[in-house]
Amino acid sequence: MAREIPLFIDGEFVSSQSTQQIPVTNPATQDVLCTVPCATPDEMERAIASAKTAFKTWKEVPVSERARVMLRYQALLKEHHDELAETLAQETGKTFEDAKGDIWRGIEVVEQAANVASGMMGETMENVARSIDGYSYIQPLGVCAGITPFNFPAMIPLWMFPMAIACGNTFVLKPSEQDPLTPNRLAELFNEAGAPAGVLQVVHGAKDQVDTLLTHPDIKAISFVGSVAVGQHVYRTGTQHLKRVQAFAGAKNHMVVMPDANKQQVINSLVGASVGAAGQRCMAISVAVFVGEAQAWIPELRDALAKVKPGIWSQPDSGFGPLISPQAKARVESLIDQGKKEGAECLLDGSGHSVEGYPNGNWVGPTLFSGVTADMTIYKEEIFGPVLSCMSADTLDDAIALVNANPYGNGTSIFTASGAAARKYQHEIEVGQVGINVPIPVPLPFFSFTGWKGSFYGDQHAYGKQAIRFYTETKTITARWFDSDIPAGEANMTIKLG
């Protein structure tokens, strides 16, 4: 019988009383790794109440002490890096190297959280009026919550709770029910780093548990990463209940290839950016727009993609792993079939792919379409699989118009040797994150993750300076003191520290 993973409430792991259990399977074998409980209403209330109680004391902890917790935490994450990556690989199907990258990008955000003090400094001005001073403080909100997806079970939780907690808030995390082992281990290490009981809670479940967080009056802010439909639900429901919401949703990311670009760099970048992590990345390149003579490179791109082989996480030569579930595989293969029916030329078909020794894995091989047009389903839908669509444009202006007409605006890139072309592209493109000769332009944590248009619902973005603004309020003070307030007395010659 598979073990049931616990909830993390008030600083300790507790067995859920829920009778509703969701199996967590290895995507390469369908073996059940564990079961995850859907937290009961009472357990949800206990977690939120614990976070609310902990906030009363945690908000008073000096910012330097909160930062030291993050310093200890990042040290523990580095110490357990490979162990975490192995757990992550087994429950997501990612290759070991990809899993290590997932962990590392999260560690980078924790390091930024340790530098939170400089971002929480207010502003001051003397004599805003005669003998009146003005100044502001940055203060935490209260209990915040995060709802995270399956595809980055370490990185995305680490985008959220370290920044929120470093700002003085407490946090309730609801990770994906498809890979909960990694988030539970993250919480265990956070506890080991010295975080007080109640500062972080981890609850498990599905829609009912999400809706509890979205509607509960004690939750002040919601962070979400996931699909378009759920993102819209999170944003609408959360804001209707007067919560601050940041919801990162769908994407359709384009790489524009100019004919003056380095061909081999283009091909290598497109291969990794399109099928890496089995295409299950919101920043994956799923559309390549070849401008002018660059269209002649598509056959060589096909040959390069054909060399990439899916496999299990522990095989060093695995190019990428399986999709997360049989349902995800069926959806991707259905979209591949739809692309063929609608007239796109399938140059490489990953449907029905198999890996020796793992007949039950959710395998889809690299897939390449050419002749794709904007009215085709494979262009309009976010496929979330190892599928790359090739489109053509006569000029850079045509390529920019194509990208700008897309409803999403998460990420894009241009490959070119022309500074003028790059400058024009970065200035005119209506996408939040732009790479120049960089295929997947995910910002480092001292910037913020800035998706636009239908890729984001809300105001302030994840990590960086915007995360601090999202997880805090600004209090502005106007002060005047009168001369009569100055007491008479002897000078104090004693200096006290601490």
Secondary structure, DSSP 8 states (H G I E B T S, - for coil): ---B--EEETTEEE----S-EEEEE-TTT--EEEEEE---HHHHHHHHHHHHHHHHHHTTS-HHHHHHHHHHHHHHHHHTHHHHHHHHHHHH---HHHHHHHHHHHHHHHHHHTTHHHHT---EEEEEETTEEEEEEEEE-SEEEEE--SS-TTHHHHHHHHHHHHTT-EEEEE--TTS-HHHHHHHHHHHHTT--TTSEEE---SHHHHHHHHH-TTEEEEEEES-HHHHHHHHHHHHHTT-EEEEE----EEEEE-TTS-HHHHHHHHHHHHHGGGG--TT-EEEEEEEGGGGGGHHHHHHHHHT--B--TT-TT-SB---S-HHHHHHHHHHHHHHHHTT-EEEE--TT---TT-TTS-----EEEES--TTSHHHHS---SSEEEEEEESSHHHHHHHHHHSSEESEEEEE-S-HHHHHHHHHH---SEEEES-SS----TTS-B--EETTEEESS-BSHHHHHHHTEEEEEEEEE--GGGS------------
